[in-house]
Amino acid sequence: MRIWGSGRRYRSRLLTYFMAFCTVFITIAMVIYPKDAFDSAIMGLNLWWNVVFPSLLPFFILSEILMGIGVVHFIGVLLEPLMRPIFNVPGVGAFAMSMGLASGYPMDAVITCRFRKNQLCTAVEAERLLSFTNTADPLFMFGAVAVGMFGMPELGATIALSHYISSFLVGVAFRFHGRNRDNYITDAPIAKSNIIIRAFRALYKARQEDKRSAGQLLGDAVKSSMNTIILIGGFIIVFSVFIRIMTVIGVTDILSHLFASLLNCITYSTNLTPALVSGFFEIDLGTLAASQANAPLIEKVAIASAIIAWSGLSVHGQVASIVIESGIRMTPYMVGRLLHAVFAAILTVLFLGSGQSITKLIAIPVSISLSQSNGINFWLTRMEQTTYQIGIILCMMIILSIAIHISKGIYHYVKK
């Protein structure tokens, strides 16, 4: 026991020294290259102000209000029969999953963190939830990547389908994560009361326990959401500077050799190495580099799918800044992102190599032109589409969950 404790102290000491060295090193590099640091900070600030702030803040506020009035508890009861057997998470996880699917990252991290703080899920359930709900929004894959970067709208469905199916597979795989820390009783008796009545009771109980007036609830939602969005903005700027400094001092050259070796192992063109290096840090730069690489189309799309699933250290930093206060570990999240990247790349190759057009199987129109991307009409249209998508996803999941609950009831009745 003493040896184990000494080992922990030794690792903690090494981590402290390493963090101190890295911080001093980056600070000195910023002094040596002030223009690069300044330009990258401005770029990160513009990204936060023009894209992240207007697209995510309304949904942050909305999610806080929905939790305060008990709607999330209502959804949790309805979707427990679906989420528990598939992903081994409580029914409220469906709310985080639907918001993540429609709004993109880091929306899922914000909601999962709130679930943990409100004790709607355990720490291990939050880790499972975070592993597969961290997804890109459809508009990014259909509009920015397929249309804007590749110039091929028909690729949108392939990329999106691969992304979401691989996310589902990661969730199924992670249902076995942390089973020894589970408090949920798997063989608990099935509630015999009507599931819809129990859902409404849960909503009313949650609202009664909250005890905040409508005005106070709205004020707290805005305050909490603003704190979160500002925190995310700080991380975007920090990572923007960090990535630029790493590039200037040549650290990315080491990654280039590693990724080139990886591409050689899978017999892919090494011209995709810059895309993997950029995508390791930032998703937009990585997917853009993949689309412009001199390589076969199937390889470029597969690498772009992997980069979108990985999402980049910039997004990981945003997620870490959100969940660090709630005691959710980042290691399972990082493993989930790696699995997601591998699954997405494999599925993309399978879909493109099957000779079938995925767009004939699923059609999701991109109704927002890229020329509108800087106007207020763009964001209003995006919010409208996102809200519609969230509603459709939740309705489909609720119908499926109720069907599962009814079928279980019929099975147990016939068995008796």
N, C-alpha and C positions, 0 to 999 in steps of 0.2 A: 504493500500500500504506500509506503514511504517512497519507494523507487518510482511508482507510477505518478505520485504527486510531484516528485522532483522532475520527472519528464515533462509534466504539464507546465511547470514553472520555466523550464528550459525553453520549451517551444514558445511560451508567451514572451520570454525575454528576446528570443530571436525575432519574433514578429514585431516587437516594439522597435528593435534596432533597424530592421528592414524598412518599416514604415518611416522612421525618422530619416534614414538615408535617402529614400525615394523622394520624400518631401523636400529635403534640402537640395537634392539633385535637380528636381523640377524647378524649384525657385531660382537656382543659379542659372539654369537654362533659359528661363523667362527673362532674366536680367541680360543675358548675352544676346538673346533674340527677341527684343521687345516688340518689334514691328509684327513678327509672326504671331506672338502672343496676343497683341492688340487686335489684329485682323481676325484671328480665329475667335476671339471673344465676341467681337461685333457680329460675326457670322452666327454664332450660337445664340446671341441675343435676338437677332432677326428671326431665326428659326422659332424661338420660343414665342416671340411677340406676334408673329404673323401666322403661325400654324398651330402650335400647341395651345396657347392661351385661348383663342376663340373657339377652337374645336373641342376642347376637353372641359373647360370650366363649367359650361351649362350642365353637362352630364355629371360632373362631380357634385354640383348643388342638387341636382335631381335625385341622385342616389342617396344623398344624406337625408333629404326630405322623405323619400320612400321608406327608408329605414326607420325614421322617426315616427311616421304615422302607422307603421305596422304592415305595410304592403309586402315587404320582404319576408316577414314572418308568415304571411298568408301564402306567398309563393313557395316558401320552404315546406309547409305542410303538404301542399298539393304535389310537389315534385319529389318528395322523399322516396316514394316507391320507384322512381326512375333513377335518381342520382345515387342512392345507396347501393343497390346491387351492381351497378355498372362501374362507378368510380369510387365507391366507398367514402363518399362525402355526404354531408347533410343536404336536404333539398334546397336550402338557400344558395347552395353553390351554383344552381342553375341561373340565378340572377347575375352572378359574377361572370358566368360563362357567356350568357347572352349579351351582356354589356361589352365584354371583351371581344366577342365575335363581331359586333356591329361597330364599336367605337375604336377598337385597337388598343395597343398598349400606350401607357401603363394603367388603363382604366381598371383592369382586373386586379392589379396589385392594390389600388386604393380601396376597392370594395372588399377584397379579402382581408386587408388590414382592419377595416372597420368591423367585419364579422368577428375577427379575433378579439378586438377590444370590447365588443359588445357580448362576447362569450356565446356567439351563435355557432362557433365551431372550435374544435381543439387545435392545438399547435400542429399536430401531425396532419389533421384534416386540412388545415390552411396550407401546409406544404404540398399536399396532394393537389389541392385546388389550384395553387399557383403554378404547378408544373405543366398544366395543360390548358389553362385559360388565357395564357399570354399569347395572343394572336394578333395578326395585322388586320386592319379593317378592309372590307371589300373594295372600297373606293381606291385605296392605295394600290392594291394588286391589279384591279381592272383598269383604272385610269392612269396612275403614275407609272406603273411598271409596264403593263402590256401595251398601252397606247402611247404614253409619253416617252418611254425609254426604248422599247423594242419596236414600236410602230406596227404592232400586230395585235389588234383587238381580240382575235380568236385565241390568243394565248392566255387571256385573262381567266377563263373558266378552268383551264388546265392547272394554272398556278394556284388559284383559289381552292379548287377541289383537293389538290395534293396537300395544300397547307392545312385545311380543316380536317381532312381524314387522318393525316399524320398526327395532328393535335389530339384527336379522339383516341388514337392508338396509344399515345403517350399517357393519356388519362387512364386507360384500361391497364397499362403496365404499372402505373404508379398506385393503383388501388392496393397493391401488396406492400407498398412502402410503409415502414413503421408500424407493422401489425402488432408488435409487442408493446407499443405505447397506446394502443386503442383502448378507449373507455366504452365504446359502443357495444352493446350486447347484440350479437348477430342473431341469436335465437330468441329474441324478445317476442312476446305474443303480438299478433297483428291486432291493431285497434279495430273494434267492431263498429264504431260509430261512423256516420257518414263523413267522408273525407272533406267534402265541401263545407259542411257545418263546422268541422274541427278547424278548417282553415280560417273561417270567419271569426271563430272564437279566439284563435291565435292572434289575428289582427287586432281585435278589440282589446285583448289582454295586453298586448305590446303597447298600444296607444295609451291605455290606462297607466301602465308602469312608467311611461316616458314623462308624463305630467307637465310637459312644456306647452305653452300656448302656441297658436299658429305663428304669431309674430316672432316669438322667441326661437321657435324651430327654424324659421326662415333665416333669421339673423345668425344663428349658430351654424347653419348649413353654409351660408355665404362666407362666414369667418373661417371655418374649417377648410372649405374648398380653396379659398384664397391662400391660406398658409401652405396647402399642399401644392398648388400650382406654382407658387413662388419657389418652393423647395425644388420642384422639378426643373424650373428655369435655372436655378443655380447650378444644378448638376449638369444640365445641357451645356452651359457656358464652360464649366470646369473641364468636362470631357472634350469639348471642342478644342480648348487650349492644350489639353494633355495630348490629344491625338496629333495635333500640329507639331508640338515640341518633339514627340517621339519620331515623327517623320523627318524633321529637320536634323536631328542628331544621329539619325541612321539606325534606330532600333528596329524600324520596320524591315530593314534589310535581312535581319535574322529571321523574321517571320516569313519573308519571301522565300528563303531557302527551305524552310520547313514545309510551307504550302506547296512549293514546287516538287518536293519529294513525294508529298501526298498525292498530287495530281499524276505524277509518274507511276505511282503504285496502282492507280485505278485507270491508267492509260488515257488520261484526259490531257488536253492541250495545256502546256505550261503558260500559254498566253493569258490564262485565267488567273494566274497568280496574283496580279495587282488587285483583281476583284475580291479575292479571298482576304487579302491583307486589309483592304479598305473596309470590307464587310465585317471583318473581325471587330473593328472598332465602331463603325457606323453603317446603318442599314441602307440609307439612301445612296451614299457614295459607292457602296459595294455593289448594289444592284445596277447602278448606272454604269460602273466599270465593266460588269459582266455583260451587259447589253452591247457595249462597244468593243468588246474583245474580238480578236481575230481567231475565232474557233467555230466548230460546228454548232448549229442552232440548238440541238438537243443538249449539248454540254453547257452552253451559255444559260439556257433556261433552267437546267438542273442546278447549276451553281447559284443562280439567282434565287431559286426556291429555297435552297439551303441557307442562304444569307438572310432571307426574309424570316425563316423559322428561327434562326439563331438570334436575330434582331440586333446584335451588336452590343459592345460593352457600354455604349452610351445609354441604351435602354436599360441594361442591367444595372447601371449606376442609379438611374431614376427609380427602378424597382427597389434597390437596396435602401435608398434614402427614405422610401415610403414604409417599408416593412420592418426596418431595423428596430423601431420602438416597440413592436408587438411580439418580439421574440421568435419570429419566423426565420428559420435558417435558410441561408442562400445556397448552400451546397446542393440540396435536392432540386432547387430551381435551375441551377446551372446544368446539372445532369439532364434535367428535362429538356432544356433548350438544345443540348447537344443531340439527344435522341430525336427531338423534333426535326432538327436540321437533316439528320441522316435519313429519317423516314420520308421527309418531304422530297429530298433529292431522288430517292429510289422510286417513289410513286410518280414523280414527274417523268422520269425516264420510261417507266412502264406505260404511262398514259400516252406519251408522245411516240413511243415505239410500237404501240399496238396497232397503229394504222387507222385508228378511229378518231374522229373529231369530237372532242369532249364538248365543244360548243353545241353540238347537236343534241347532247344529252341534257345540258343545263344551260339556260340562257339568262344572264343577268345583265341588263343593258346598262351602259355607262351614259347617263343623261347629262352629265356635267362636262362641258368642254373645258380644256385646259386653259383657254384664253380667259375664262372667268375666275381663275384660281386666286386672284388677288382682290376680288370684289366682295362686297357684303352679301350679294346674291348667292355667291358660291357657298358661303358658310350657312346661310339660311336654308339653301337647298340641301346641303349636306346634313344639317341637323334634322331636317324633315325626313330624308331618306334613312338616316340612322335610327330615328325614333320608330319609323315604320318597320325597319328590319328587326329591331329589338322586340316590338310587339308581335311580329310574325313568329319569331323564334320561340318566344315564351308561350304563345298560344299553342304551337305545335307540340312543345314539350309538355305542357299541362294536359292536353288531350291524350297524349301517349301515356303519361303518368297515371291519369285516372283510369285509362283502359287497363293498365297493368294492375292497378289496385282492385278493380272490379273482377278481373280474371282470377286474381289470387283469392278473393272472397268466394267466388263460385267454386274454385278448386277445393278450398277447405270445407265448404258446405257439402259438396258432393262426397268428399272423403269421409265425412262424418256419417 
